[in-house]
Amino acid sequence: MRAARPRVRHRPVGRVIADTTHDNVGSQRVLAKSGMRRHTTDDRLHHYELGRPA
């Protein structure tokens, strides 16, 4: 997330999305701390988003 901030800071971004596997608890915590929320879940991944829904 930190690496993406400089690239999007000066550009309008409507939504940021990310995926993690169910067992990747560390990444899930990072996404949650950055303000992302779990949008959906399927049999392999949790899908997160930040910003406006599509």
C-alpha positions, -999 to +999 in steps of 0.1 A: +000+000+000+028+024+008+044+018-026+011+027-044+005+060-025+030+081-044+017+070-078-019+077-070-015+108-048-017+132-077-041+113-098-078+109-093-085+073-083-120+061-077-113+027-063-084+005-052-089-033-051-068-061-036-071-099-031-056-122-005-058-159+000-079-171+030-048-182+050-028-149+044-038-133+077-009-109+077-019-093+044-055-091+055-044-071+085-024-048+064-053-042+041-077-036+070-052-011+087-049+008+054-087+014+054-097-013+029-127-035+037-136-070+026-160-067-002-166-104-012-152-138-006-150-168-029-136-203-025-100-191-029-097-154-021-110-125+000-116-094-022-110-060-006-118-025-018-112+011-009-131+039-024-162+041-045-179+009-056-180+002-093 
